Every structure is written in structure tokens, then in C-alpha cells.
Amino acid sequence: MDNFWFLCKMFKSGKQGKTDQWVVIRFLHQQGITPVHIWEQLQHVHGPTALCKQSVRAWVRRFDDDPDCSCLDCPRSGGPRST
């Protein structure tokens, strides 16, 4: 768990975003930490800006289904959405 706190301190030093949390989820999942424990740690560090428990579980499933999955958004076809 020492690595987790290092990651949290690193990401807490700057503006936090969902991508940062996805990286932490991927790392902790590879360490064998369960989705519920990952979510609890994210709640402890990020508070109200943490991903919800269902999102953490969904990302863990995504990483299980595709080990090469990137935490970054993939480029999409088409133009930007307009209102």
C-alpha cells in the first residue's frame, strides 16, 4: 500500500481529474486490490470528487477485458457536439 500513498500524493499535488483516478484504479487492480477497497481509498483521498463505486467496478472490468486498455480518451470520429 505504500505505492498507493505515493500515487495519491503525486496526483493530489495538482489538479485532480478522472484520468488520474483511472491510473490509480489500474495500478491498484494490478496489485490485487478489490474494487471496493480501491473505491474506499479514492474516497479517502479525493473526497466528493472521487469516482462512484459503480464507476470503479466498471473500470476494473474494462481493464480485465482489455489489458492493453488506455486510461486516456481515444479519438472519436465526427465533429464536436453542437447545441
DSSP file (Angstrom, degrees, kcal/mol; ACC not computed):
  #  RESIDUE AA STRUCTURE BP1 BP2  ACC     N-H-->O    O-->H-N    N-H-->O    O-->H-N    TCO  KAPPA ALPHA  PHI   PSI    X-CA   Y-CA   Z-CA
    1    1 A M     >        0   0    0      0, 0.0     4,-1.6     0, 0.0     3,-0.3   0.000 360.0 360.0 360.0 -12.9    0.0    0.0    0.0
    2    2 A D  H  >  +     0   0    0      1,-0.2     4,-1.7     2,-0.2     5,-0.1   0.884 360.0  55.0 -59.6 -36.8    3.0    2.3    0.2
    3    3 A N  H  > S+     0   0    0      1,-0.2     4,-2.4     2,-0.2    -1,-0.2   0.857 102.3  57.7 -64.1 -34.6    2.9    2.7   -3.5
    4    4 A F  H  > S+     0   0    0     -3,-0.3     4,-2.7     1,-0.2    -1,-0.2   0.938 106.2  47.5 -61.3 -46.8   -0.8    3.8   -3.3
    5    5 A W  H  X S+     0   0    0     -4,-1.6     4,-2.5     1,-0.2    -1,-0.2   0.858 109.6  53.9 -66.2 -34.0    0.1    6.7   -1.0
    6    6 A F  H  X S+     0   0    0     -4,-1.7     4,-2.2     2,-0.2    -1,-0.2   0.943 111.0  45.9 -61.8 -47.1    2.9    7.8   -3.3
    7    7 A L  H  X S+     0   0    0     -4,-2.4     4,-2.5     1,-0.2     5,-0.2   0.913 112.4  51.1 -61.7 -42.8    0.5    7.9   -6.2
    8    8 A C  H  X S+     0   0    0     -4,-2.7     4,-2.4     1,-0.2    -1,-0.2   0.919 110.8  47.3 -62.7 -44.0   -2.1    9.7   -4.2
    9    9 A K  H  X S+     0   0    0     -4,-2.5     4,-1.0     2,-0.2    -1,-0.2   0.896 111.6  52.1 -63.8 -39.1    0.4   12.4   -3.1
   10   10 A M  H  < S+     0   0    0     -4,-2.2     4,-0.3     1,-0.2     3,-0.3   0.928 116.1  38.7 -62.9 -45.3    1.6   12.8   -6.7
   11   11 A F  H >< S+     0   0    0     -4,-2.5     3,-0.8     1,-0.2    -1,-0.2   0.785 110.7  59.5 -78.2 -26.4   -1.9   13.3   -8.0
   12   12 A K  H 3< S+     0   0    0     -4,-2.4    -1,-0.2    -5,-0.2    -2,-0.2   0.719  92.1  69.8 -73.5 -19.5   -3.1   15.4   -5.1
   13   13 A S  T 3< S+     0   0    0     -4,-1.0    -1,-0.2    -3,-0.3    -2,-0.2   0.760 107.2  31.4 -71.2 -23.3   -0.3   17.9   -5.8
   14   14 A G  S <  S-     0   0    0     -3,-0.8     2,-0.3    -4,-0.3    -3,-0.0  -0.471 112.2 -51.4-119.6-168.4   -2.0   19.1   -9.0
   15   15 A K        -     0   0    0     -2,-0.2     2,-0.3     1,-0.1    -1,-0.1  -0.528  61.0-132.5 -69.3 127.9   -5.5   19.5  -10.4
   16   16 A Q        +     0   0    0     -2,-0.3     2,-0.3    -4,-0.1    -1,-0.1  -0.602  31.6 169.4 -86.8 141.9   -7.3   16.2  -10.0
   17   17 A G     >  -     0   0    0     -2,-0.3     4,-1.4     1,-0.1     3,-0.2  -0.891  48.8-100.1-141.3 173.2   -9.2   14.6  -12.8
   18   18 A K  H  > S+     0   0    0     -2,-0.3     4,-2.4     1,-0.2     5,-0.2   0.861 118.4  60.7 -64.5 -35.4  -10.9   11.4  -13.6
   19   19 A T  H  > S+     0   0    0      1,-0.2     4,-2.0     2,-0.2    -1,-0.2   0.899 102.0  53.2 -60.5 -39.5   -7.9   10.2  -15.7
   20   20 A D  H  > S+     0   0    0      1,-0.2     4,-1.8     2,-0.2    -1,-0.2   0.914 109.8  48.0 -59.5 -42.8   -5.7   10.4  -12.6
   21   21 A Q  H  X S+     0   0    0     -4,-1.4     4,-2.7     1,-0.2    -2,-0.2   0.868 107.6  55.4 -67.9 -36.0   -8.2    8.2  -10.8
   22   22 A W  H  X S+     0   0    0     -4,-2.4     4,-2.6     2,-0.2    -1,-0.2   0.892 106.4  51.4 -63.3 -38.5   -8.3    5.7  -13.6
   23   23 A V  H  X S+     0   0    0     -4,-2.0     4,-2.4     2,-0.2    -1,-0.2   0.919 111.5  46.9 -63.4 -43.3   -4.5    5.4  -13.5
   24   24 A V  H  X S+     0   0    0     -4,-1.8     4,-2.9     2,-0.2     5,-0.3   0.911 111.5  51.8 -64.8 -42.3   -4.7    4.7   -9.7
   25   25 A I  H  X S+     0   0    0     -4,-2.7     4,-2.5     1,-0.2     5,-0.2   0.934 111.1  47.5 -59.2 -46.7   -7.5    2.2  -10.3
   26   26 A R  H  X S+     0   0    0     -4,-2.6     4,-2.1     2,-0.2    -2,-0.2   0.934 113.7  47.5 -61.6 -46.4   -5.5    0.4  -12.9
   27   27 A F  H  X S+     0   0    0     -4,-2.4     4,-1.1     1,-0.2    -2,-0.2   0.946 114.5  44.7 -60.7 -50.6   -2.4    0.3  -10.7
   28   28 A L  H  <>S+     0   0    0     -4,-2.9     5,-2.3     1,-0.2     4,-0.3   0.871 111.2  54.0 -65.9 -36.3   -4.2   -0.9   -7.6
   29   29 A H  H ><5S+     0   0    0     -4,-2.5     3,-1.5    -5,-0.3    -1,-0.2   0.901 106.5  52.1 -63.2 -40.0   -6.1   -3.5   -9.6
   30   30 A Q  H 3<5S+     0   0    0     -4,-2.1    -1,-0.2     1,-0.3    -2,-0.2   0.754 104.9  57.4 -66.7 -23.0   -2.8   -4.9  -10.9
   31   31 A Q  T 3<5S-     0   0    0     -4,-1.1    -1,-0.3    -3,-0.3    -2,-0.2   0.487 123.9-106.4 -83.6  -3.9   -1.7   -5.1   -7.3
   32   32 A G  T < 5 +     0   0    0     -3,-1.5     2,-0.3     1,-0.3    -3,-0.2   0.614  67.7 150.7  90.3  13.6   -4.7   -7.4   -6.5
   33   33 A I      < -     0   0    0     -5,-2.3    -1,-0.3     1,-0.1    -2,-0.1  -0.615  47.1-117.2 -80.2 137.6   -6.7   -4.8   -4.6
   34   34 A T     >  -     0   0    0     -2,-0.3     4,-2.4     1,-0.1     5,-0.2  -0.340  21.2-113.4 -72.7 154.9  -10.5   -5.3   -4.8
   35   35 A P  H  > S+     0   0    0      0, 0.0     4,-2.6     0, 0.0     5,-0.2   0.863 116.4  54.0 -55.8 -38.1  -12.7   -2.7   -6.4
   36   36 A V  H  > S+     0   0    0      1,-0.2     4,-2.3     2,-0.2     5,-0.1   0.920 110.5  45.5 -64.9 -42.7  -14.4   -1.9   -3.1
   37   37 A H  H  > S+     0   0    0      2,-0.2     4,-2.0     1,-0.2    -1,-0.2   0.865 111.7  52.7 -69.0 -34.8  -11.1   -1.2   -1.4
   38   38 A I  H  X S+     0   0    0     -4,-2.4     4,-2.4     2,-0.2    -2,-0.2   0.945 110.0  48.5 -62.1 -46.9   -9.9    0.9   -4.3
   39   39 A W  H  X S+     0   0    0     -4,-2.6     4,-2.6     1,-0.2    -2,-0.2   0.904 109.0  53.2 -60.4 -42.6  -13.1    3.0   -4.1
   40   40 A E  H  X S+     0   0    0     -4,-2.3     4,-2.0     1,-0.2    -1,-0.2   0.907 110.2  47.6 -60.5 -41.2  -12.6    3.4   -0.3
   41   41 A Q  H  X S+     0   0    0     -4,-2.0     4,-2.0     2,-0.2     5,-0.2   0.901 110.8  50.9 -67.6 -39.9   -9.1    4.7   -0.9
   42   42 A L  H  X>S+     0   0    0     -4,-2.4     4,-3.3     1,-0.2     5,-0.6   0.903 109.9  51.0 -63.1 -40.0  -10.2    7.1   -3.6
   43   43 A Q  H  X5S+     0   0    0     -4,-2.6     4,-1.5     1,-0.2    -1,-0.2   0.908 109.2  51.3 -61.1 -42.3  -12.9    8.4   -1.3
   44   44 A H  H  <5S+     0   0    0     -4,-2.0    -1,-0.2    -5,-0.2    -2,-0.2   0.890 121.7  31.0 -63.1 -40.4  -10.3    9.0    1.4
   45   45 A V  H  <5S+     0   0    0     -4,-2.0    -2,-0.2    -5,-0.1    -3,-0.2   0.907 131.1  29.6 -87.5 -45.6   -8.0   10.9   -0.9
   46   46 A H  H ><5S-     0   0    0     -4,-3.3     3,-1.6     1,-0.2    -3,-0.2   0.621  82.6-170.2 -96.3 -14.9  -10.4   12.7   -3.4
   47   47 A G  G ><<S+     0   0    0     -4,-1.5     3,-1.9    -5,-0.6    -1,-0.2  -0.358  70.5   0.1  61.5-133.4  -13.4   13.1   -1.2
   48   48 A P  G 3  S+     0   0    0      0, 0.0    -1,-0.3     0, 0.0    -5,-0.1   0.648 130.5  61.4 -67.6 -14.2  -16.5   14.3   -3.1
   49   49 A T  G <  S+     0   0    0     -3,-1.6    -2,-0.2    -6,-0.1     3,-0.1   0.453  80.5 113.1 -90.5   1.4  -14.6   14.4   -6.4
   50   50 A A  S <  S-     0   0    0     -3,-1.9   -32,-0.1    -7,-0.1    -7,-0.1  -0.367  77.9-100.2 -70.5 150.7  -13.9   10.6   -6.3
   51   51 A L        -     0   0    0      1,-0.1    -1,-0.1   -33,-0.1    -5,-0.1  -0.328  44.9-102.8 -63.5 152.8  -15.5    8.3   -8.9
   52   52 A C     >  -     0   0    0      1,-0.1     4,-2.1    -3,-0.1     3,-0.3  -0.316  30.9-105.2 -75.4 164.4  -18.5    6.4   -7.6
   53   53 A K  H  > S+     0   0    0      1,-0.2     4,-2.3     2,-0.2     5,-0.2   0.867 120.4  54.1 -59.2 -39.0  -18.3    2.7   -6.6
   54   54 A Q  H  > S+     0   0    0      1,-0.2     4,-2.3     2,-0.2    -1,-0.2   0.879 107.5  50.7 -65.1 -37.4  -20.0    1.6   -9.8
   55   55 A S  H  > S+     0   0    0     -3,-0.3     4,-2.5     2,-0.2    -1,-0.2   0.895 108.6  51.4 -67.3 -39.7  -17.5    3.5  -12.0
   56   56 A V  H  X S+     0   0    0     -4,-2.1     4,-2.3     2,-0.2    -2,-0.2   0.941 111.6  47.4 -61.7 -45.7  -14.6    1.9  -10.2
   57   57 A R  H  X S+     0   0    0     -4,-2.3     4,-2.4     1,-0.2    -2,-0.2   0.906 110.9  51.9 -61.6 -41.0  -16.1   -1.5  -10.8
   58   58 A A  H  X S+     0   0    0     -4,-2.3     4,-2.4     1,-0.2    -1,-0.2   0.903 110.1  48.4 -63.3 -41.1  -16.7   -0.7  -14.5
   59   59 A W  H  X S+     0   0    0     -4,-2.5     4,-2.6     2,-0.2    -1,-0.2   0.884 109.6  52.3 -67.4 -37.8  -13.1    0.4  -14.9
   60   60 A V  H  X S+     0   0    0     -4,-2.3     4,-2.1     2,-0.2    -2,-0.2   0.925 111.1  47.5 -62.8 -43.1  -11.8   -2.7  -13.3
   61   61 A R  H  X S+     0   0    0     -4,-2.4     4,-2.8     2,-0.2    -2,-0.2   0.910 111.0  52.0 -62.2 -41.3  -14.0   -4.8  -15.6
   62   62 A R  H  X S+     0   0    0     -4,-2.4     4,-2.1     1,-0.2    -2,-0.2   0.913 110.4  47.2 -62.1 -42.9  -12.7   -2.8  -18.6
   63   63 A F  H  < S+     0   0    0     -4,-2.6    -1,-0.2     2,-0.2    -2,-0.2   0.843 113.0  49.9 -68.1 -32.6   -9.1   -3.4  -17.6
   64   64 A D  H  < S+     0   0    0     -4,-2.1    -2,-0.2    -5,-0.2    -1,-0.2   0.914 112.8  46.2 -68.2 -42.9   -9.8   -7.1  -17.1
   65   65 A D  H  < S+     0   0    0     -4,-2.8    -2,-0.2     1,-0.3    -1,-0.2   0.851 128.7  23.1 -69.5 -35.2  -11.5   -7.3  -20.6
   66   66 A D    ><  -     0   0    0     -4,-2.1     3,-2.4    -5,-0.2    -1,-0.3  -0.794  63.2-174.2-136.6  91.0   -8.7   -5.4  -22.3
   67   67 A P  T 3  S+     0   0    0      0, 0.0    -1,-0.1     0, 0.0    -4,-0.1   0.737  89.2  54.8 -59.0 -22.2   -5.3   -5.5  -20.6
   68   68 A D  T 3  S+     0   0    0      2,-0.1    -5,-0.1     0, 0.0    -2,-0.0   0.347  79.5 135.7 -91.9   6.7   -4.0   -3.0  -23.2
   69   69 A C    <   -     0   0    0     -3,-2.4     2,-0.3    -6,-0.2    -6,-0.0  -0.269  50.4-134.1 -57.7 135.6   -6.8   -0.5  -22.5
   70   70 A S        -     0   0    0      2,-0.2     4,-0.1     1,-0.1    -1,-0.1  -0.651   6.4-141.3 -91.6 149.8   -5.6    3.0  -22.2
   71   71 A C  S    S+     0   0    0     -2,-0.3     2,-0.2     2,-0.1   -49,-0.1   0.537  80.2  87.8 -82.4  -7.5   -6.7    5.4  -19.5
   72   72 A L  S    S-     0   0    0      1,-0.1     2,-0.2   -50,-0.1    -2,-0.2  -0.593  91.4 -97.9 -92.6 153.9   -6.8    8.2  -22.0
   73   73 A D        -     0   0    0     -2,-0.2    -1,-0.1     1,-0.1    -2,-0.1  -0.478  38.7-129.3 -67.9 136.9   -9.7    9.1  -24.1
   74   74 A C        -     0   0    0     -2,-0.2    -1,-0.1    -4,-0.1     2,-0.1  -0.606  29.9 -97.4 -84.5 148.1   -9.5    7.7  -27.6
   75   75 A P        -     0   0    0      0, 0.0     2,-0.3     0, 0.0    -1,-0.1  -0.392  43.0-148.6 -62.5 143.0  -10.0   10.0  -30.6
   76   76 A R        -     0   0    0      2,-0.1     2,-0.1    -2,-0.1    -3,-0.0  -0.843  11.3-114.8-116.1 151.1  -13.5    9.8  -31.9
   77   77 A S  S    S+     0   0    0     -2,-0.3     2,-0.0     2,-0.0    -1,-0.0  -0.409  75.3  38.6 -78.2 160.3  -14.8   10.2  -35.4
   78   78 A G  S    S-     0   0    0     -2,-0.1    -2,-0.1     2,-0.0     3,-0.1  -0.146  90.0 -64.7  90.5 172.4  -17.1   13.1  -36.3
   79   79 A G        -     0   0    0      1,-0.2     3,-0.1    -2,-0.0     2,-0.0  -0.264  63.5 -72.1 -89.8 178.2  -17.2   16.6  -35.3
   80   80 A P        -     0   0    0      0, 0.0    -1,-0.2     0, 0.0     2,-0.2  -0.331  57.1 -96.4 -68.6 154.5  -17.8   18.2  -31.9
   81   81 A R        -     0   0    0     -3,-0.1     2,-0.3     2,-0.0    -3,-0.0  -0.472  40.9-156.7 -70.1 140.1  -21.3   18.1  -30.4
   82   82 A S              0   0    0     -2,-0.2    -1,-0.0    -3,-0.1    -3,-0.0  -0.865 360.0 360.0-118.1 156.0  -23.2   21.3  -31.0
   83   83 A T              0   0    0     -2,-0.3    -1,-0.1     0, 0.0    -2,-0.0   0.428 360.0 360.0-101.2 360.0  -26.2   22.7  -29.0
